[in-house]
Amino acid sequence: MDPVKTLDEETPAGAAAPGRMRRPRGLVPEIVAALEADIREGRLVPGQKLPSESELVGRFDVSRTVVREAISRLQASGLVETRHGIGTFVNEPRAVEPTFRIAPEDVATVADVVELLELRISLESEAAALAAQRRSPESLSAMAAALASFHVAIHADSDAVPSDFHFHVEVARATGNRHFAELMTYLGTMIIPRTRLNTAARAPEGRLAYLERVHREHEDILDAIRRQEPEAARAAMRTHLSNSRERLRRAQPET
């Protein structure tokens, strides 16, 4: 397989890209390594905006989901920062690397994902309660837009992972406490169990019914936040994530 290109090694305009079988998850580390090289070797400098998502999709010949996961990993390492509604920018080098880290290899088994869900239950239940107290018209619109995207995606035969993750990030943002949103962004789309095990495809009721149920749980969370009922929002988020944990356990292959 051809290695992922740095900016200096891009395929010339008009030239046919070499054939390559896509390996979405396997390509993420290669894309991260290529962008890290661009930053380390000065092709992307501190303060510079990264190429757009569409440009990165074309450059690496992968899906938007793969590009977003790669950007999430760069954010987690502190190399880049995403400014909402503007774009993603290269950070100044940091002298000290963060000690806390959850890498993709740390979420390799069903048991690992269950442990991450337990962390999310404690974190996001409180975030939902705070969001109910502090939400603004703008944050309500952002959460509703994420849910609308999720509903469109599941009827377009998509796994809806990006819009699912987006909804949870918008709930975190609605707290008004940037640390909630930054931690969610750090964790990235790997917090969605469907990125590790295709629970929707394995669901007894079928993929669409499964994802429609997830959508209703999201709506319950948003309704409680909209009504400014912190306890109801906390309970709705806890129920949603606890159900995700149980769905994951039921969907794992029998040994």
C-alpha positions as CSV (number, residue, x, y, z in Angstrom):
1,M,0.0,0.0,0.0
2,D,1.3,3.4,-0.9
3,P,2.1,5.6,2.2
4,V,-0.1,8.6,2.9
5,K,1.5,11.7,1.3
6,T,2.8,14.8,3.1
7,L,2.0,18.2,1.5
8,D,5.2,18.1,-0.5
9,E,4.3,14.6,-2.0
10,E,0.8,15.3,-3.1
11,T,-0.3,13.8,-6.5
12,P,0.1,16.5,-9.2
13,A,-3.1,18.1,-10.4
14,G,-4.8,16.1,-13.1
15,A,-2.8,12.9,-12.3
16,A,-4.7,9.8,-11.5
17,A,-4.5,8.8,-7.8
18,P,-2.9,5.3,-7.4
19,G,-5.4,2.5,-6.7
20,R,-5.8,1.7,-3.0
21,M,-8.2,-0.4,-1.0
22,R,-9.6,1.7,1.7
23,R,-8.9,0.7,5.3
24,P,-10.8,3.5,7.2
25,R,-9.6,2.7,10.7
26,G,-6.1,1.6,9.6
27,L,-5.7,4.9,7.6
28,V,-6.3,7.2,10.6
29,P,-2.8,6.7,12.2
30,E,-1.2,7.2,8.7
31,I,-3.1,10.5,8.2
32,V,-2.2,11.6,11.7
33,A,1.5,10.8,11.0
34,A,1.4,12.7,7.7
35,L,-0.1,15.8,9.3
36,E,2.3,15.6,12.2
37,A,5.1,15.5,9.7
38,D,3.7,18.6,8.0
39,I,3.7,20.4,11.3
40,R,7.0,19.1,12.5
41,E,8.8,20.0,9.2
42,G,7.3,23.4,8.9
43,R,4.9,22.9,6.0
44,L,2.1,23.8,8.5
45,V,3.2,26.5,11.0
46,P,1.7,27.6,14.3
47,G,-1.4,29.8,13.7
48,Q,-1.9,28.4,10.2
49,K,-5.3,26.9,9.4
50,L,-5.4,23.3,8.3
51,P,-6.8,22.5,4.9
52,S,-10.5,22.1,4.9
53,E,-12.2,18.8,5.6
54,S,-13.1,18.4,1.9
55,E,-9.5,19.1,0.9
56,L,-8.2,16.5,3.4
57,V,-10.8,13.9,2.1
58,G,-9.4,14.5,-1.4
59,R,-5.8,14.4,-0.4
60,F,-6.0,11.2,1.5
61,D,-8.8,9.5,-0.5
62,V,-10.8,8.6,2.7
63,S,-14.2,9.4,4.1
64,R,-15.1,12.5,6.2
65,T,-15.5,10.2,9.3
66,V,-11.8,9.1,8.9
67,V,-10.6,12.7,8.5
68,R,-12.6,13.8,11.6
69,E,-11.2,11.0,13.7
70,A,-7.6,12.0,12.6
71,I,-8.3,15.6,13.5
72,S,-9.7,14.5,16.9
73,R,-6.4,12.7,17.6
74,L,-4.4,15.7,16.7
75,Q,-6.5,17.8,19.0
76,A,-6.0,15.3,21.8
77,S,-2.2,15.5,21.3
78,G,-2.4,19.3,21.5
79,L,-1.0,19.9,18.0
80,V,-4.1,21.6,16.7
81,E,-7.1,23.5,18.0
82,T,-10.6,23.6,16.4
83,R,-12.3,27.0,16.7
84,H,-16.0,26.5,16.3
85,G,-17.3,27.8,13.0
86,I,-13.9,28.9,11.8
87,G,-11.7,25.9,11.3
88,T,-8.8,24.0,12.8
89,F,-5.4,25.7,13.5
90,V,-1.9,24.6,14.3
91,N,-1.0,25.3,17.9
92,E,2.3,26.6,19.3
93,P,4.5,23.7,20.4
94,R,4.0,22.7,24.0
95,A,6.9,22.1,26.4
96,V,5.1,19.5,28.4
97,E,2.9,16.7,27.0
98,P,-0.3,15.8,28.9
99,T,-0.1,12.8,31.1
100,F,-3.7,11.7,30.7
101,R,-4.3,9.9,27.5
102,I,-6.9,7.5,26.1
103,A,-5.5,6.1,22.8
104,P,-7.5,4.0,20.3
105,E,-5.5,0.9,21.4
106,D,-6.9,1.5,24.9
107,V,-10.4,1.0,23.5
108,A,-9.8,-2.3,21.6
109,T,-12.2,-4.7,23.3
110,V,-15.9,-4.7,24.3
111,A,-14.7,-4.5,27.9
112,D,-12.7,-1.4,27.1
113,V,-15.7,0.3,25.5
114,V,-17.9,-0.6,28.5
115,E,-15.3,1.0,30.8
116,L,-15.3,4.1,28.7
117,L,-19.1,4.2,28.8
118,E,-19.0,4.1,32.6
119,L,-16.7,7.2,32.5
120,R,-19.2,8.9,30.2
121,I,-22.2,8.1,32.4
122,S,-20.7,10.0,35.3
123,L,-19.4,12.8,33.1
124,E,-22.2,13.4,30.7
125,S,-25.1,12.9,33.1
126,E,-23.8,15.9,35.1
127,A,-23.2,17.8,31.8
128,A,-26.8,17.3,30.8
129,A,-28.0,18.6,34.2
130,L,-25.8,21.7,33.8
131,A,-27.0,22.1,30.2
132,A,-30.6,22.2,31.4
133,Q,-29.7,25.0,33.8
134,R,-27.6,27.0,31.5
135,R,-28.8,26.3,27.9
136,S,-29.3,29.3,25.6
137,P,-31.4,29.6,22.4
138,E,-28.2,29.1,20.4
139,S,-27.2,26.0,22.2
140,L,-30.7,24.6,21.9
141,S,-30.6,25.2,18.1
142,A,-27.2,23.5,17.9
143,M,-28.4,20.4,19.7
144,A,-31.6,20.3,17.6
145,A,-29.6,20.6,14.4
146,A,-27.3,17.7,15.5
147,L,-30.4,15.5,16.1
148,A,-31.9,16.5,12.8
149,S,-28.6,15.4,11.1
150,F,-28.7,12.1,13.0
151,H,-32.2,11.4,11.8
152,V,-31.3,12.1,8.2
153,A,-28.2,10.0,8.4
154,I,-29.9,6.9,9.8
155,H,-32.5,7.0,6.9
156,A,-29.6,7.4,4.5
157,D,-28.1,4.0,5.5
158,S,-25.4,5.7,7.5
159,D,-24.0,4.6,10.9
160,A,-24.6,8.3,12.0
161,V,-21.5,8.3,14.1
162,P,-20.5,12.0,13.3
163,S,-23.9,13.4,14.1
164,D,-24.3,11.2,17.2
165,F,-20.9,12.5,18.5
166,H,-21.9,16.1,17.5
167,F,-25.0,15.9,19.6
168,H,-23.1,14.9,22.7
169,V,-20.5,17.6,22.1
170,E,-23.2,20.2,21.8
171,V,-24.7,19.1,25.1
172,A,-21.3,19.5,26.7
173,R,-21.0,23.0,25.1
174,A,-24.4,23.9,26.5
175,T,-23.0,23.6,30.0
176,G,-21.1,26.9,29.5
177,N,-18.0,25.1,31.0
178,R,-15.4,24.7,28.3
179,H,-13.7,21.8,30.0
180,F,-16.7,19.5,29.3
181,A,-16.6,20.2,25.6
182,E,-12.8,20.0,25.5
183,L,-12.8,16.6,27.2
184,M,-15.4,15.3,24.8
185,T,-13.5,16.6,21.8
186,Y,-10.3,15.0,23.2
187,L,-12.1,11.6,23.5
188,G,-13.4,12.0,19.9
189,T,-15.7,9.7,18.0
190,M,-14.2,6.6,19.6
191,I,-16.6,7.2,22.5
192,I,-19.5,6.1,20.2
193,P,-19.6,2.3,20.6
194,R,-20.6,1.8,16.9
195,T,-17.1,2.8,16.0
196,R,-15.8,-0.3,17.8
197,L,-18.6,-2.8,17.3
198,N,-21.4,-2.6,14.8
199,T,-24.1,-2.8,17.4
200,A,-26.8,-1.5,14.9
201,A,-26.2,-4.4,12.5
202,R,-26.3,-6.9,15.3
203,A,-29.4,-5.6,16.9
204,P,-32.3,-8.1,17.0
205,E,-34.8,-5.5,16.0
206,G,-32.8,-4.5,12.9
207,R,-30.5,-1.6,12.2
208,L,-33.1,1.2,11.5
209,A,-35.3,0.3,14.6
210,Y,-32.1,0.2,16.7
211,L,-31.0,3.7,15.6
212,E,-34.5,5.1,15.8
213,R,-34.5,4.0,19.5
214,V,-31.2,5.8,20.0
215,H,-32.7,8.9,18.4
216,R,-35.7,8.8,20.8
217,E,-33.3,8.6,23.7
218,H,-31.5,11.7,22.3
219,E,-34.8,13.5,22.0
220,D,-35.6,12.7,25.6
221,I,-32.3,14.3,26.7
222,L,-33.0,17.4,24.6
223,D,-36.6,17.8,25.7
224,A,-35.5,17.8,29.4
225,I,-32.8,20.4,28.6
226,R,-35.3,22.5,26.7
227,R,-37.7,22.4,29.7
228,Q,-34.8,23.3,32.0
229,E,-35.3,20.3,34.2
230,P,-31.8,19.3,35.5
231,E,-32.8,16.1,37.2
232,A,-34.8,14.9,34.2
233,A,-31.9,15.7,31.9
234,R,-29.5,13.9,34.2
235,A,-31.7,10.8,34.3
236,A,-32.3,10.9,30.5
237,M,-28.6,11.0,29.8
238,R,-27.9,8.3,32.3
239,T,-30.6,6.1,30.8
240,H,-29.3,6.6,27.3
241,L,-25.7,5.7,28.1
242,S,-26.7,2.8,30.4
243,N,-28.8,1.5,27.5
244,S,-25.8,1.9,25.2
245,R,-23.8,-0.2,27.6
246,E,-26.4,-2.9,27.7
247,R,-26.8,-2.9,23.9
248,L,-23.1,-3.3,23.6
249,R,-23.0,-6.2,25.9
250,R,-25.8,-8.0,24.1
251,A,-24.3,-7.3,20.6
252,Q,-20.9,-8.7,21.3
253,P,-20.1,-11.9,19.5
254,E,-20.6,-15.1,21.5
255,T,-17.4,-17.0,22.3
